[in-house]
Amino acid sequence: MNRAVDPRQLAMDADGLAKGDVLLSVKNVSLRFGGVKAITDISFDIRKGEIRAIIGPNGAGKTSMLNVINGFYTPQEGTITFRGEERKKIAPYQAAASGIARTFQNVALFKGMTTLDNIMAGRTLAMHRNFLWQLVYFGPALNEEIANRRKVEEIIDFLEIQHIRKVPVGRLPYGLQKRVELGRALAAEPSLLLLDEPMAGMNLEEKEDMSRFILDVNSQFGTTIALIEHDMGVVMDISDRVVVLDYGRKIGDGTPDEVKANQDVIDAYLGVSHQDEGEG
């Protein structure tokens, strides 16, 4: 007798997580720098397969939150649970090894290196041969290099940057540099991709391209994404859920429609009251 297959089982990854399951949980996290409170008692989760936006005014604690998630900062209180493993302290390289990749608000690329070499740098954790094998550049080391270059070429094709693959990134316009940085993060094949203002400084056409790539990364690669972004049109268009911070505290959490209707969010960030909407 054949048994029906649960579609969720087909979507499960190696950790037994299906789309919609909690991939990362932030619980009662607080972060202080001396007497300055950057984050105060924040809790929210990120579900596998979603695009999760983190928004708020400047100084709300958004980047600090990403820095806690990827291990750059250690919170004084609270815990982060990723793939079922609870932690309070982790180094950034350990976060990367566990499947968390990151881009930055200010482009952090090797400006003298080509697009290809910058994205290859994202494959570091996939390089398993020791220094001697790499020095000889023969046999297993050569095969590993070929396999990793093939993966990088796939990313270059996906991001439509074949024409700049041999160009030093320092010569590229800002919008393309942001796309290369996305490629380097994708090269690590993360389970969770953290994007810190991926569209900052871009013109309308560049924003449309980046939005398309983010959606494609999520749908085609199945990558879970958490992003900080100030363009509310972009946030509301591409996000599944939104968490809103203000002065280091959470003031809203829900779908884009729920957040847009939250009076606390309107008062602190969106800047339009219900009364104004009625009068308009």
N, C-alpha and C positions, 0 to 999 in steps of 0.2 A: 504493500500500500504506500503510495507516494504522499509525502507530507508537504503542505504548502510552505513556501519559503517566505519568511518575514522580510519585506523589502529593507527594513532597517538593518538586518544582518548583512545584506549585500553592501551597504554603505559604511559598515564599520571598518575602522582602521586597525592597526596592529595593537593598539591599546584597548580595543573593545569599545571605542566611542563611536556613536552614530551621529549623524547630523542632527543638531538640536540639543545634544547632550552638553553639559557644562565642561568646557575645556580648561578654562582658567577662572578661579574665584578669588576676588579681593575681599578680605573680611576684616572690618574694623581697623583699617590701616591709618596710622598717623605718622607724620614726618615733620621734624623740627630742625631748624638750623639755629642753634643757640636759643634765643627767645622768640624767634620768628616761626610761626606755624605755617608750613607750606601745605600740609594735608591734615585734615582732622576727621578721624573716625569714618572713613569712607568704605563702603561695601558695594560691590556690584559683581556681575559675572560676565564672561564672554563665552558664547556657545559655539560649538564646532560648526563651521560652515557659514557663519554669519559675517556681516560687515558691521562692526560696532564703533560708533563715533563717540568721541569724547570732546565736548565743546564747553565754552565758557569765555568770559572776558579775559583780557591780558592779566596775568598774575593770579589766575584762578587755581593753579596747581596742576594743569594738564600735563606739561612736560615732566614735572616731578613725578607724576603718577606713572608715566611710561618708564622713567628712570628707576622706579621701584620695581616695576614688573620685570625689566631686563637685568636687574641686579646692580645697576650703577649706584643706586642709593639703597641703604638699609633702613627700613622704618623702625621707629622706637616702639611702636605698638602695632599689633595686627599680624596677619599672615597672608601669604599668597599660596594658593593651591593650583598646581598645574599638572594636568594628566593624573590627577588623584594623589599627587605627592605634595604634602604640605611643607612649606619652608618659610623661614623668616629672613634668612641671609643666604645669598648666592652671588657668586662672581659673574660678571658679564659673559666671560668665556664659557662658564657652566650653563648659563641660560641659553647661549647660542648652541651649545652641544645638545641641549635637551629639546631644541626645536623652535626657539624664539629668535627671529631675525628683526633687524631694526634699520630704519632710515632716520635721518636727522633734519631738524629745522633748517640748519645751515649745511649746505652740501659738504660732505666729508669724503672726498675722493682723492686719489693720488694724481694730482694735476699733470705731472710729467709723464704718466703712463697712458697707454692707449685705452680705448673703450674695452677692447678684448681683454687686456691684462687686468684692468680694474674689476671686470666681472669674474675673471679667473680667480682673483683674490678671495672672492666669496666661496670658492670651492675648497678653501684651506682645510676645513674639517673633514672633507671627503678624501684628502690625501693621506693614505695610510702607510706608504713606503717610507722607510727611514732615510736619513740624509745620504748615506752611502749609496743606496739604490738610486736616489735621485741624481747623485753626482755621476754615477756610471751611465744613467739614462739608457738602460737596456732592460730587456725582458719585462718583468712585472712593473717596473717603474715606467717604462715606455707605454705599456698597455694602459696603466692607470692615467697617465697624461692624456692619451688619446681619448679615453672614455670621458674624462672631465672636460676636455676641449669640445667634444661632441655636445655635451650638455650645455656648455656656454654658447655654442653656436645656435642651439635651439632657442635659447633665451633671446639672443640677438635677433633672430628671425621673428620671434613672438613680439618683441618690442619695436620691430620695424626700424632697426638702427644699423642695418647692414652697411650703409654708405659711410658710417663713421667708425667702423670696427677697428680701423688702424690709425685713427686720429687721436692725438693726445687730448685728454678731456679738458685740459686747461684752455684749449682753443675753441671749445664748444660753447654755444649760447646756453644761458642758464636753464632753459626748459629742457634741453637735451641732457644736460648734466644731471638734472633730477631724474630723468628716465634711466640714465646709466646707473645711478645710485639704486633705483628700484631693481634693475637687473642684477646688481651685485647682491642685494638682499635675497632675491629669488634664487640665486645660484646656490644658496645654502639649503634649499628645499625645506623651508620652515613649515611647521604646523601652524604657528601663529606669527603673523607679520605685523609689526608695529610701524606705523607711518606717522611721522611728526611733521605736520603741515606739508604734505606732498605737493600742494599746488601754490604754495606761497611764492609771490613774485611772478606768477605766470600770466600771460594774456589769455583772452577768452578761448582762442583756438587751442592753446597748450593745455588749458584746464579741461577742455572737452576730450582731448586725446588721453590725458592722464586718468580722467574718470572712466573712460572706456577700458583702459588697461587694468585699472583696479577691479572693475567689474569682471573682466575676463580672467584675471588671476583667481578671483574668488570662484567663478563658475567652472572654468576649465581645469584649473589645478586643484580645486577644492580647498584652497588655502583660507584659513580663518584670518580676518583682518581687523585690527583695531587702529583707528586713525584719529588724529587731531586735525581739525580743519576749521578755518574761520569763515569760509564761503558757505553761508547757510543754504543757498540754492543747491550746491553740490551735496552737502550733508543730507538734506532732506530727500534728494533724488536717489542717492546710492546706498544709504544706510538702512539696515534692518532695525536696529535699535540705537538709541542715543542716551548717553549719560551726561548730565550737565553739572559742572562745578562752578562755584563762586566763592572767592576768598578761601579756597581750600576745603570747602564743604560741598557735599552733594545736595543739589536742590531739585533735581529732576531726573527721571529715568523711565524710558518706555519707547514706544514706537515714535517715529517722526511726528505723526499726527497728535499723539498724546503729549509730546513735549511742546509742540507749538501751542497747545491749548492750556498748558500749565501756567497759571498766573505768576507763580514765583519766578519761572524762567522768563516770562515776558517782562516782568519788572526789572530783573537783574541783567538781562542780556539782549533779548529780542527787541525791546524798546517800544512795543506797541501794546497799549492796554485794551481790555475788552470794551471799555467805554469809548475809546478813540475809534475802534473798529466799528462800533455801532453808529457813531456820529459821521463816519466816513461814508 
